[in-house]
Amino acid sequence: MTDTGAAPTTPTRRRFRMPEEIGVIAALVLMILVIGIARPRFLNPINLLTILSHTTFQGMLAVGMVYLLAIREIDLSVGWIFNFSAVFAGLLMVAGVDPWISAFAGVAFGALLGLFNGVLAVGLRLPAIIVTLGTYSMFQGLSLVVNNGRAVVPPDQDSSYFNVVATKLFGVVPVAALVFVVLAIVMHFVLHRTKFGYRVQAVGSNPEAAELAGISTAMIRLQTLVLMGAICGLSGAMYIGFRGAIDPNEGSDFVLVVVAAVIIGGTPLSGGYGTVIGAVVGMLIIQVISSGLIFFGIDATWSTFVTGAVIVIAVVLDQLVKWQRSRALARASDG
């Protein structure tokens, strides 16, 4: 009697998937190599570490913006939340409050401003980009009123807070840059390995389906805007600790660079997905472009044009990839 049992199945091997960010990482490496070949001094490790340190404060904002774009939102007021939070923390220091307490108060103040944006956006059922178009000017005006249009300079900069934040490892990399790297790693984990991150991407992918699945889209929008504000507050509080002052207009042009970094990094404007690592690489690409222009002797004012051009190219490539994927799905369904 023959054995009619099923043949033992061999375990299937998991297919190796290239990271989603591999394309933008390759672009960054290629850009560094091209500039380095033309200008060898560019590859000096000190210069490369300096580029990393220059991404710190705007890079923090880009990490938070990933979450907003993932739910199809944009916060235009991030630069002024950064500024206002730094001014708030600085004025507390001027008033004699301990710098560490002032810094934490700055983070909380940023979260409060984010909550204000969230309450307006959710309560009025308006896109965050519309609400923050107004709060951009509100926060700007209030910050300028509070600081009297002058830089805020804390008097006691010999305290441990300033010493810690301004410390540079190996004489080049500031502690603030390490905080930025740790923040990026934590927020990457949160986005892709936690329930909150899953809900953020679900809301951005299909809000109606997310509601049917029991996810409160209003609460996710509110929480994400508060998170964005808190990150702005953290960046602002660390900025004043690192620089020792906050200028009245610092941060006014941050939003373009921040959104550019996120888009270049691979987070689509259509929502449903976000890449924190890609946003960090995108910010590095922008800084490499700015630094490269200087090494080639080109006026630094061209960096704004180049950044805008890179955004357009990134958006075009994103649309081409979506078109190619939709065609592939259509062929698969026909087949």
N, C-alpha and C positions, 0 to 999 in steps of 0.2 A: 504494500500500500504506500503510495507516494505521499510525500508531505506537501500538503496544499497550503501551508501557512505562508503568510506574507514574508517576503525577504526582509532581513533587518535593514532598517534605514540608516544611512550614514548621516551624522550631524552636518547640517549645512553651515558653511563658513560665512561669517558676517563679512559683507563687502566693505572694503575700506573706502571711506568717504573723505574727500579732500575738504578741509575747512572752508566755510563760505568766504572767509576773509583772504584766501590765498591770492586772489587776483590783485587786491589792493596792496597786500604785503609785497607781492612781486613788483608792482608799480613803484612802491617806495624804494625798494632795494635797487631797482634799475635806475631810478632818478638819482639816488645817491652815487651809484657807480659812474653814471654819465658825467655828473658834475665833478666827481672826484678825479676822473681821468683828465678832464679839461683843466681842473684846478686842484692839484694834489693836496694843497693845504686844507681843502675842505674835509678831507678824510682824517684830519687830526682828531684823535679821540676826545680831546678837550672840546673841540668845536662841536662834535656830535653830541656830547653830553650837555653842552650849552643849549643846543637845539631842543633836547628833551626838557630841560628846565624851563625853556620859554613856552612850552606847551601847557605848563602846569595849570594855570588859573583858568584859561579859556577851555582847556581840556576837561576840567572838572564839569564845567557847564555843558560841554558836549556829551558827557556821560549821562547827565540827566535828560538832555534833549532827545536822546535815543528812545527813552520811554515815552516821551510825548509823541514823537513821530510814529512810534509803534501803534499808538491809538489814534492816529490821523490828526494830531494836534500840533500846533507850534506856539511857543510862548515868545512873543516879541519883546517882553519886558525884562528878560534875563539879565541884560547888561546893567539895568538900573536897579534891579533887586540886588545884584552883586555890589554896586556902588553904595546904595542906601544902607545895606547891611554892614559894609565896611565903615561907613560914616557913623552909623549907630554904635558899633563896637568902639570906634576911635573916640567918639565923644564921651562914652562911659569911662574910657581910660583917662581922658582929659579931666573928667570929674573926680578921679581918684579911685575908681573901682578897680579891683584886681584885674590885670590883663587876661588871665585865664577865664575868669568869670565873664568878663566883657566879650571875649571871643565866643564862648558858648551862648551868650545872649545874642550875639550877632547871627549865629546859626539859627537860633529860635526865631529871631526877628525875620530872617529870610523865609523861614517856614510859614510865619504869619502872613507875610506878603503873598506867598504862594497860595495860602488858604483863601485870602481875599480874592485872588484871581479865580480860584476854583469855585467859590461860592457864587460869584457873579456868572461864571460860565455855565454852571449847572443850574443855578436858580433861574437864570434868564433863558436857558436852553439855547445858548449861542456858542459858536465855535470859539475856542480859546484865542485864536488869532485875532478875532474881532474885539474881544474883551481886552486883551493885552495891548492892542493898538491904543486903547484909551489909557490903561494903567501905565503904559510906557511913559507917557507925558506926566501922569500924576506922580509917579515915583521920582521921575526926574525933577519935577518942580519942588516936591517936598524935600528931596535931598539937598537941592540948592538953597532952599529956604533955611533948612536946619544948619547947614555948614556956612551960611552967609556967602556962598560963592567962592569960598577959599578952601585951600587944602587943610585937612585935619591931621595934625601932627601930635601924637601922644607924647607927653613930656618925659616920662620915665621909661627909657628904652634899654635900661640895664637889667630889667627883670628877666626871669627865667623864660617867660613866654617868647620874648623877642630873641633871646639867645638860642632857644630850641628851634624855632621856625626859621631863623636866618642862618642856622648852621649849614655848612656845605660839606658834604662827604667828599673826600679826595680833593677838596678845595674847589669843586665844580658843581656837584649835584646837591641842591638844597633839600632839606628834609621835606619841604612842601612837595617836591617832585615825587618823593617816595610815598607820601600820603596820597597823591594823585594815582600812582600805580596801584596801591592797595585798594583805593576806592574803585578803580576800574575793574579789578579782579573780583571784588565783592559784588559789584553791581552786575557784572557778567553772570556770576553764579545765581544771583537773585532772579535775573531775567529768564534764565534757561533751566533752573533747577528748583524753583519754588512755586507754590500755588499762586502767589501774587504775580510773578512773572508770566505764568501760564495765562492768568486772567487778563493781563495787559495785552498779550498777543492775541488772545481770543476776541477781546473787544475790538481791537484794530482790524482783525481779519473779517469778522462778521458780527456787528453789534446786535442785530436781531437774533441771530442764533445764540449769542452769548446770553442775552436776556432769557431766552427759552431754556437755557441750561442752568438758570438760576444765578447768573452773574449780574450784579448791579453795575451797569455801565456808568451811571451817575457817580457812584462811589469810587469806581476805578479812576474816572476822570479827576475827581476831587483829590484822591490820594496821590495821583501822579503829579498834579500841579503843586501840591504841598511838598512832595519829594523834590521837585525841581527847585522850589524856593529854598528848601533847606540846603541843597547842594550849592546854590548861589551864595547863601549865607556863609557856608563853610569856606568857599573860595574867597569871598570878601574878607572874612575874619583872618584867614591865613595870609592874604595879600598885605593887609596893613601890618601884620607881624613881620612879614618878609621885607617889605619896602620901608616900613617905618612911617608911612604917611599914605593918605588917599587923596588924590587930586579930585577937584569937583566934577570933572568930565570923564574920569576914568571909567571905562566900561560902556561908554555910549555907542561904540561901534562893534561891540562884541557879538551881537546877534547874527550878523552876516557870516562871520568867521565860524561861529559855533554851528549854525545850520549847514554851512558848506562842508565842514568836517564830517558831520553825521551823514550827509548825502553821499559825499565822496567815499565814505567808509562802507557804504552798501545798504544802509537803512532806507527802504523805499518810502516815498511820500504817500503811497497808497495804504500804508499801515500793515498791521498783521505780523510784522517781523522787525526785529532790531538787532544790531550787533554793536556791543560796547567796544569790543576789540577793534572792529572796523572804524569806529568813531575816533579812537585813539590814534590809529594809523592814519586816518584822514587828517587829523590835526597835525601829525608829524609831517605829512606831505605838504601841508600849507606852510609850515615853518621851514621846511627844506627849500621850498620855492622862494620864500622871502630871503633866506640866507644865501641861496644860490644866486639870486639877482645881485646881491651885494658883492659876492665873489667875482661875478662877471662885470662888475663896474656899472651896472644898470641902475638907474634911479629907483629907489625903494618904492616910490609912489606907483610904479607899475605893478606892484604886488597885488593891489586891489583888483586891477583888470585881470591879471592872471588867475587869481582866485575865482573870480566870476566865470572866466572861461572854463576853468576846470569843473565848476559846478554844472555848467551847460553840457560839457562832455559827459560827465557822470550821469546826468539825467537822461541824455540821449542813449547812452549805453544801457542804462537800466530799462528803458522802454524797448530797446532792441532785444534784450534778453527776454523780457516778458512776451514780446511778440513771437519770438522763436519758441518759447515754451508753449504758448497757446496753440501754435501751429502743430507742434509735436503731439499735444494732447488731442487735437482734432484728428490728426492722422491715426492715432492709436484707437480712438473711438470708432472711426470709419472702418479700420481694419478689424 
